[in-house]
Amino acid sequence: MQQLDSEVVGHHALVIDGNPTSRSVMFQQLREFGFGTVKAVPKISDARDHLERRRYQVVICDDHFENGKESGQDLLDELRRENMMPYSTVFMMVTGEATYQKVAEAAEAALDSYLIKPFSANTLFERLKESRQRKRVLKDIFDAMDAKQLELAAQLCLNRFYEKQMYWLYAARIGAEILLILKRNEEAKVLFDAVIESKAVPWARLGVARVQLSDGEIVQARRTLESLMGDHPTYADCYDVMGKVQMEQGNIDEALATYRTAATITPGCILRLQHCGTLSFYGGDNATATQMLERTWQMGNKSRLFDVLSMMLLAFLRYDMHDTKALSVALEVLERFSKTYEQSVRLRRMAEIGNILYILNDGQSAVGVLRAREMLEEIHRPDFDMEAGTNMLSLWSRLDQHGVLDPEYSQVVNQVARRFAVNKAASEVLAAAVRLTPQAVQWVRDAHAEIMQLAEQAMNHALRGQPKAAVETLLLHGQNTGNAKLIEMASAVAKRHREKIEEADALIHSAESLAHRYCAPATHIAGVRRSNRSAGGLVIRR
């Protein structure tokens, strides 16, 4: 067999296959094609280790593994989501005829190639040749993405699409994702629609739903997703986006059921297990939460896909069960992560909460409560976000048995809730964090109602032709509560009525200063990531 191309000698290839015979055959074939270094591993976990340590130019992965818990689809999904694989890497899936459609639906956003068993060395050669050629032709796009020049990458994709240059449809897919990240949603929809017309329907229909979600068109997004799920019930990425829609609507139980379905479709996906475990925790299903979070740790403890929030929640669960040994293990993990990443305020806070739980479990109530009170200083820090707020409320909801009673407890709940209850979804998660105390759940909802009332009262000034009064009122309440909704509304009203407001620039500056202080990006709601990186589509891999 001839050498694949002139560059292949210096390139690395990885084969992932549980069958020793087929693994050996593909290993030998790649060597014959001229690859300088070829690695072959039998398990997905081994592949993750290799892919986290170095860059591979070609990855060939079987979809099915004998244990049934992990699949090539799971691996590809997580590599996309976590930017663990360069866009220049060729990823090829090996699948049986019977499972091809399922694999194609879920993995098509990777856009490289499939091999249907049985296949010949010549078929593998031709598929690799075509895939590597496509990567070379689109190298300018990938180089721009690697340099984080997304505007340039988007323009290159648009040029190729409108001029119908070679691989224009591939460029449309990439460009649609980039445009969605850049919030150029109308342009993204044009490209998604073009892909739909090309009959690559599931991925592009999902892209339309993601555009709708990004535009705040929650009801429309849900309808699009329900239709897509009806046509393609095994398309796991679709369930991810539906879970986000349901979280935005504040329907935690619905979101949990949706993520459970996704996890059933892809049982080896660490991220989906984390979502299920986290939502089970906030939904009050402690047995399921414990089972899924522990499984997440077992599968992902050596992977950077593991989110330490899973261990934080396990610490709460183990504290509730009075399992001193298991709580000690959780604390050790939290402290190890915190020491490994010393600059992470997030991990430091989790380790401190873990320590407080351990101290309380050890019977040192006075010391534990004192340290919990000392942590309250964190609430008004710029980097104190929604996740930190829910963790703090989860801690304080367990302090009543150690002598912390009203009004101290209610003041803490009110302070956190007034800052982070920006919508129904956030309010429901905050309420779930204090579910051990039914009265505290009402405190959260009362705080949310108060924020909505303050916003409405301020906007009444604008409706009466007094936009400056509206802005000043919103800034005052934003200063007092730290609530991002009020602060962002103040900025929006000031900019919209700039010409009518005396000293509008000064008010806008005040709003921006408050936003810098209080409006930390909400990257998670109950452990469900809100960014485009986990939106269920192709992720821009860097």
N, C-alpha and C positions, 0 to 999 in steps of 0.2 A: 504494500500500500504506500502511495506517495505521501510526502510531507504535506500537511494541511496548508501552510503558508510560511513565508520567510520569517515571521515574528514568533512563531510558535515555540521555537527552541528555548527562548527565555521565559516562557509562560508556565503558570502553575494550573493544574487541573485537579478537581476533587470529585471522586465517585462515592456515592452514598447508596448502598444496597445491602439489604439483610441477607440476600442469598449469596453464599460464598462463590458459587460457580459463575453467576452472572457478574458479580463484582470483579472477579478475576479476569473474565473475558473483556469487560469494558476497560479495565486497567491496562491490559495488554494492547487493546486497540488504540487507546490514547497514546501509549508509548510509540506505537508504530506510526501514528500520525505526526510524531515529532515533538510532542510536549516534553520540555526539559525536566519537569517535576510533576509526578502524578501521585496523589494520595488516595487511598481507598479505605473507607470506614464502614462498619456494619450498622451503626445506629445514628439516629438524629442528634442525640446528645453529643456524640463524638464530633459530628459535623459542626455543631454550634461552636464547640471549643476551637476547632480549626479555623472557622470563619471569623471568629472574634480576634484571632491572633494575627492573621495575615490576609492579604488580598489574593484571590484566585481569579484567573481570567475566564475559566470555564468550570461550571458546577453541573454535574449530571446526577439526578436524584430519582430513585424509585419512589412512586407514590405510596405503595403499600408495604407495611412492615408487619411481621408475624404477630407482634404483641398487640396490634390493633389500637394502641393508645396514641401513636404518633404517625404522621404521614409526611410525605414530601410537600404536600399542600400546606401543612402546618408550618413547616420550616420556611417555605417561600413567603408565606403570609407574614411571619415575624421578621424575616430579613427585610422585607419591604417596609414594614412599619417602623422599624428601629434604625433604619439607615445603616444597616450592617453590611450591605453589599453594594459595591460601586455600580453605577448605572452601566459602565462599560463591560461588566461581567455578563457572560452568556450563561443563563440558567435554563437547563433542559430537563423536562420531566419525563420519566419513563412510566408508562401506565398500560394496563390491559384494555382490550377493546371494550369490555363491559363497563369499565369505570371512566372511559375517556370523557364523556359528556360532563360528568360531575367535576372532574379535574379541570376541564377547559373552562367551565363557568367560573370556578373559584380562582383559578390561577392566571386567567387570560391577561390580566393587567401587567404581568411580567413580560409578556409580549415577545418571548424568544422562540421556543419550539417545544414540540412533544415528540416522543418516540413511542409507538404502539408496539407492544410485544407480539410476536417475536420480530426482531429487526436485524438487518445485516450490517456488517461493517461499512459497506458502501452507503447505506442509508444514513448511518451516524455521521459518516464523513461529509455527505452532502448537506445535512442539516447544520452541522457545525460550520461548514464553509459559508453557507448562506447567512447564518446568524452573525458570524464574525465580520462578514462583508457589510452587513447592515450597521454594525457598530462603528465600522471605519467611516462609512459614508456620513453618519450622523455625529462624527467625533466633535465637530465644532459646538454642537448643542451640549454634549456631555461635558466638554471642557468648560463651557460657561457655567454649567450647573455645579461642577466641582469647585469653581472659583466663587460660587454663591452669587453669580451675576444672573439672577433669575429674569430680570427685565430683558437682558440680551438673549438669554435662552428662549424666552417666550417669543421674541421677535423672530428669531431664527426658525422656530417651529411654524409661526404664522406665515413667514415667507415661503417656506417649503410647502405648506398646505395650500396657500392660494395660487402658487405657481405650479402646483401639481408636479413637483420635482420627485425624484426617486424616493420611495418610502414616505410619501406625503401622509398616508394614513397613520403610520407609526408616529410620525411627527405630530399629527393631530392629537393622538392620545397623550403623548408627553406634554404637548403644549396646553391641552385642556387642564391637566393637573397643575401645571405651573401657574396658569391664569387664575385658577381657583385659589391657590395659595396667595396670589397677589391681589385677591379680591376684585379681579376684573371678570365678574361673574357672567355678564352678558356675552363677552367674547368666548368665555369657557363653554357656555351653553351652545354656541354656534358649532364649536368643534365636537362637543359631545353629540349633538344632533347629526353631524356628518358621519360620525362613527356608527350611530344607530342605523343610518341609511345604508351603511356598508354591510349591515347584517351582523356586526359584532355587538349584539343587542344588550346582553345582561350588564356588562361593565359600563357601557355608555348610559344605559337607563339609570344605573346607580349613580353615575356622575351627575345626571340631571337632578336627582334627588338631593345630592350633596350641594349643588348650586342652590336649590330651593332652601335647604337648611341654612346655608351660609347667608342667604338673603333674609332670613327670619320668617320664611314662608313655611311654617311648621305644618300646618294642615295639608298644604299641597305636597310637601315632602312625604308626609305619612301616606297619602293616597298613592303616590308614585311607588313607594316601597311596598305597600300592600299588594299592588298589582304585580310588581316584580317578584315578590315572594310567592305569589300564587302561581306564576309561570315557572319559577326556578326555586323550588322549595329547599334545595340543598346548597344554595349559594350563600355561604356563611358570611361573607362581607356585607351582604344586604342586611343581615340581622344585626351586625355591628352598628350600622347607621340607624336602623330602626330603634335600637336601644338608646342611642343618643337623642333621637326625637322624643322618645318616651320620657327620658330624664329631663329634657327641656320642658316637657309638659308636667313634670312633677309626679309622674306615675312610676314610682320605684318598683312596685310589685310587677307591673307589666314589663319594665326593663329587665328585671331579673329573669322572668320567664323567657324573654327573647334571648338574653345572653346564655341561658341554659341550653336553648335550642342550638345556638351557634357552637357552644362547647361540646354538645353531643355530636354535631357534624364533624368537628375537628377536635377530638379528645386530647390531642397532644399539644394544643395551643396554650402556652403559658399565659398570654395576655387575657384570653377569654376566661380561663380558670380564675385569674385574679379578679376580673370583673364580677364573675358569679359569686366568688367568695366574699368580696367586699359588699356587694348589694345584699347578699344573704345576711351579712352582719348588720347592715342598717335596716334590713327588713325584719330583724328579730329572730331569724331562723339560725340559732347558734350552732346547732348540730351540723347543718349543711355548711355553714360558714367555716367551722373548724375543719371539716373534712376537705373542703376545696382549698382552703388556704394552706393547710398542711401538705396537700398534694402539690400545690404550686411551689412550695419550698423544696420538696423532694425533687421535683423536675427541674427547677430553675436556680438552685442555690449556687451553681457555678456559672450562671449565665447573667450577662448584664441586662437581659430582658426582665429579670426579677425586680419587682418594685418593693422596696422595703416597707411600704405601707401595709403589705400583707402581713409582715411580722409584727408591725405595730398593733394591728387588729387582733392577731393571735395572742399578743400579750394581754390585751383586754379580756379576751375569752378565757385564757388560762387563769387570769386573776379571778374572774367570776367563778371558775370551777375550783378555786383554792388549790390548784395544781402547782405547788411550789417548784417542783423539779422542772416542769415544762416552762413555767414562767421564767426561771433562771436561764434556761436555754434561749428563750426569746430575748431576754435582756442582753445576753452575751452577743447575740447576733446584731442587735441594734447598736450596741457599743462598738462592736468591731467595724460596722459600716461607718459609724460616726468618726472613728479614729482614722479609717482608711481615707475618708474624704473630709478632711479637717475643715475645709472652707464651706462646707454645706451647713447652713443654718437649719435647714429642714431636718437633716439627719440628727443634728445636735438636739433639736426639740424632741424628736421621737425618743432618743436615748434618755433624755431627762424624764419624760413621761414614764418610760419603762422602769427607770430607777425609782420613781415615786410609787408606782404600782408594787414593786418588789418590797420597798420599805413598808408600805401599808400592809401588805400580805404578811410581813414579818412581825406585825404587831406594834410597829412604831408610829402610831397614828399622829402624834403631835409633830414629829419630824416630817412625815409625809405631807400633812396639811400645810405646814409652813412652807415647804418647797413648792407646793402647788400654788400658794398665794404669791410667792416670789415670781412664778412664771406669768402672772397676770400682767406684768410690765411689758410682755411681748405683744399684747393685743394691738397697741397703736404703732407698732413698728411697720415701716413700709413693706417689709418682706413677710409680714404675717398675712397669710392668704386663707382662702376658704378651707383648704385641707387642714391647716394648722388650727383654724377655729373649730372644726368638727372634732379633731383630736382632743382639743382642750375641753370641749363640752362633754365628750365621752369620759374624760378623766373626772371632771367635776360631778357628773351624774353618779359617780361611785363614791363620793366623799360623804354622803349623808350618814352612812354607817360609822363615820369617824368623827362625828360631832359638828360637821358643817351643815347648818340649817339656814332657813330663810331668816333675814332678808339677804344674807351674803350670797347664797346660791342664786337667788333670783336676779341679783344685780349682775353677777357674772354672765348668766344666760342672756339677760337683756342687752348687756354691753356687746357681746359677740354677735347676737342676732341682729341688733340694730345696724351693725357694720356690714354683715354679709347677706342679710335677707333682701336680696336685690330682685328676686322673682320667685315664682311658686316653686320651681325646682330646688333652688337654694334653700328656701324656707323648709321644704319637706325633708331635706337631708339634715339640716340643723335640728329639726324636730326629732328625726330618727336617732340622732346622736344622744338625745336626752330621754329616750323612750322609757328608761327605767323609772322615771318620775313623770307620771301623767300630767301633773300640774305644770311641770317644766315645758312639756310639749305645747301647752296653751300659752306660756310666756313667749315662746318663739313665734307662734302664730300672731299673738298680739303685737309683737315687735314688727313683724312684717306688715300687718295692717296699719300700724302707725307710720311706717315709711311710705306706704302707698298714699296715706292721707296727707302727709306732709308734701309729697310730690304734687298731689292734686290741688291742694291749697295754693301752692306756689304758682302752678300753671294758670290758676284762675286770674292771677294778676296779669299774665300775658294776654289772656282772652279779653280782659278789660282794657287792653291797650297800654299796659304798664309793664313792658318787658324788663326794664331795669329792676323794678321791684321783684319780679319773678326770679331774676338771676341772683339778686342779693339775698332773697329768702332761701333759695336753694343752696347758695354758698354757706349761709349761716348754719342750716341744718346739716349740710355735708361736713362742715367743720366739727359740729357737735357729735355726729354719729360715725363719721368716717365711711359712710355708705357710698359706694361707687355709683349707684344709680342716680342719686341726687347730685353728685359732683359732675357726672357726665351730662346730665340734663342741663345743669347751669352753663356748662361750656357750649352745648348745642344751641340753647336759647340765645346766649350772648352773640354767637357767630351768626345765627340766623337774622337777628335784629340789630346787627352791628351799627347800621346807619342811623337807627333810631335811639341808640343808647349813648348817653354822655359817658365818656371815659370807658368805652366798651373794651378797649385793649387792656386796660388795667384789670377789669373784671375777668377777661379771658385768661390773663396771666395768673390771677388768683386761683381760677379753676384748674389750670394746668399744674400749679404748685400743689394743690390739694390732691389732684390725680396722681402726681408723682409720689406723694406721701402715703396715700391710702389705696389706690387702685391697682394692687398687685394682680397680674393676669391670672385668671381662674383656669389653670391648666387641667384641674381635675374637679369633678363633682362626684363624691362618693367613689373615688377611684376610677371613674370613667373619664378618659382623657377627652378634652374638648377640642384639641387642635386638629388641623387637617391631617396630621401624620397618622392618626388612627381613625380617619373618617371612612374607612372601608374601601378605599380605592388605592390606586397606585401612589406610592409615596416618592417624593423626589429624593433619591438616595445620594448621599454625599460621601 
